[in-house]
Every structure is written in structure tokens, then in C-alpha cells.
Amino acid sequence: MMYIDEILEYLPHRYPFLLVDRVTEVEKGKLIKGYKNISFNEQFFQGHFPGNPIMPGVLIIEAMAQLSGILGFVTVERKPSDGVVQYLAGSSKARFKRPVLPGDRLSMESELISSKRGIWKFDCRALVDGEVVCVAEILTAEREV
């Protein structure tokens, strides 16, 4: 389990763009699970959409990419403080099954499919109350900074 203080060591993101609140399980080189609590106070709800707040799909993809990046860092035993970052390099096969609303807990799972020369491929899914809301393959690229 990783709490927010440790998550901040693995992700360079900060408010309002840190989209992982807790890591509940991590198995180096294999999988990671975590979640983001979705509050009505999230900035994006002001404009997406007034009177009908829905979490933007691109932010669900970003949240899964951030969680996947943590798995990449844990797997190679490095952190941003070592002068390296994980960038979102691509996504494919993304499907959105239902909206994510204020009050939901966005549970995420990411499984490492492959890694080659700093490019990581993950099979990801996001769920709310056990119901799949999004699936996607995510690519991240490890780069020196």
C-alpha cells in the first residue's frame, strides 16, 4: 500500500493534476491497483458540464497512465528524483462504458504487458463500485530530465 506521501515521491504531478490518491496493491513488474476519489470540488466539473458534472474521459486515461507510471518506476527502482520521468506516450483500444460522477471512487488496475527500451505498455481498466467504466492500453515513455 502507498499513501499520498509516497505517491508524491513517484509522480511529479501536483494539484490540480495529481489523479492518484492511494495505491492499494503493487507487484513489481506485474500489476498495480489504486484509486482516485472523485469530489464535486474537482476543478474540471465547473466546465464539464455545468448542471451535469461528468469526469472527462481524457482525465480517466491520465489517471490510469499516472498509476501505470508508478508501476514502471517501482519496477526499475527509480523515481523522478533520480532525474527520470514517465510520459504518457499513447493510448489505444480505449472504451468508455459509463460516466464517472461526483462522489464516485475511481478504482484503477494496470497490468504490465511489455517494456522495451524505455517504452512501457500496460493493460488498464477503471471501475466504480465494481463496474467497469473504462478500459485502455496505455503507453508510457521513460525519459531523462
C-alpha positions in Angstrom: 0.0 0.0 0.0 1.2 3.5 -0.8 -0.2 6.6 0.8 -0.1 10.1 -0.7 3.3 11.0 0.7 4.9 8.0 -1.0 2.9 8.6 -4.2 4.3 12.1 -4.4 7.8 10.6 -4.5 6.9 8.6 -7.6 4.8 11.1 -9.5 5.9 14.7 -10.4 2.2 15.7 -10.7 0.7 18.1 -8.2 -2.7 19.8 -7.6 -4.8 20.0 -9.6 -3.4 17.3 -11.9 -2.4 14.5 -9.4 -5.0 11.9 -10.1 -3.9 9.0 -7.8 -5.0 9.2 -4.1 -3.9 5.8 -3.0 -2.1 2.7 -4.3 -3.7 -0.4 -2.7 -1.5 -3.1 -4.3 1.7 -3.2 -6.3 3.6 -6.2 -7.6 6.9 -5.1 -9.2 7.0 -5.9 -12.9 3.4 -7.2 -12.9 0.5 -5.1 -11.7 -0.7 -2.1 -9.7 -4.1 -1.2 -8.2 -5.2 2.2 -6.8 -7.9 4.8 -6.7 -8.9 8.4 -7.1 -11.8 9.8 -5.0 -13.9 12.0 -7.2 -15.2 15.1 -5.4 -17.7 17.6 -6.6 -15.0 20.2 -5.8 -12.8 19.0 -8.7 -11.9 21.9 -11.0 -13.0 20.2 -14.2 -16.6 19.9 -13.0 -17.0 23.7 -13.4 -17.0 23.4 -17.2 -17.6 19.7 -17.8 -20.6 20.1 -17.6 -22.5 22.8 -15.7 -25.6 21.2 -14.2 -24.4 17.7 -15.3 -20.9 17.1 -13.9 -19.0 14.2 -15.6 -15.3 13.4 -15.3 -13.7 13.9 -18.7 -12.6 10.7 -20.3 -9.1 12.0 -21.1 -8.6 12.5 -17.3 -9.6 8.9 -16.7 -7.0 7.9 -19.2 -4.5 10.2 -17.5 -5.3 8.8 -14.1 -4.6 5.2 -15.4 -1.4 6.5 -17.0 -0.2 8.0 -13.7 -0.9 4.7 -11.9 0.9 2.8 -14.6 3.9 5.2 -14.4 4.2 4.4 -10.7 4.4 0.7 -11.6 7.1 1.5 -14.2 9.1 3.4 -11.6 8.7 0.7 -8.9 9.7 -2.0 -11.5 13.1 -0.3 -12.3 13.5 1.0 -8.8 13.8 4.6 -9.9 11.9 7.9 -9.0 11.7 11.3 -10.6 14.3 12.5 -8.0 16.7 10.3 -10.0 16.2 12.5 -13.0 13.7 10.4 -14.9 10.0 10.8 -15.7 7.3 8.7 -17.3 5.4 10.5 -20.0 2.1 9.4 -21.4 3.1 8.3 -24.9 -0.1 6.9 -26.2 -3.3 5.0 -25.6 -5.3 2.6 -27.7 -8.4 0.4 -27.5 -9.9 3.0 -25.1 -13.6 2.3 -24.4 -15.8 4.2 -22.0 -18.7 2.2 -20.5 -20.4 4.8 -18.3 -19.9 8.3 -16.8 -17.8 8.9 -13.7 -19.7 11.3 -11.4 -19.0 13.3 -8.2 -18.9 11.0 -5.2 -17.5 8.1 -7.1 -14.3 6.3 -6.2 -12.4 5.6 -9.5 -10.7 2.3 -8.8 -7.9 1.5 -11.3 -5.9 -1.5 -12.3 -2.9 -1.7 -14.5 -1.0 -4.7 -15.7 2.4 -4.5 -17.4 2.2 -6.1 -20.8 5.7 -5.3 -22.1 8.7 -2.9 -21.8 11.4 -2.3 -24.3 14.0 0.4 -24.4 12.1 2.7 -22.0 8.7 2.3 -23.6 6.1 0.6 -21.4 2.8 -0.9 -22.4 0.0 -1.5 -19.9 -3.4 -3.1 -19.9 -5.6 -0.8 -17.8 -9.1 -0.6 -16.5 -11.1 1.7 -14.3 -14.1 0.8 -12.2 -16.7 2.4 -10.0 -18.4 0.1 -7.5 -17.0 -3.0 -9.3 -18.5 -1.8 -12.6 -16.0 -1.2 -15.5 -16.2 2.4 -16.6 -13.1 2.5 -18.9 -10.6 0.1 -20.5 -7.5 1.1 -22.5 -4.0 0.1 -23.4 -1.6 2.8 -22.2 2.0 3.5 -23.4 4.4 5.5 -21.3 7.9 6.6 -22.2 10.7 6.8 -19.7 12.8 9.9 -20.3 15.8 11.6 -18.6 15.2 15.1 -17.4 
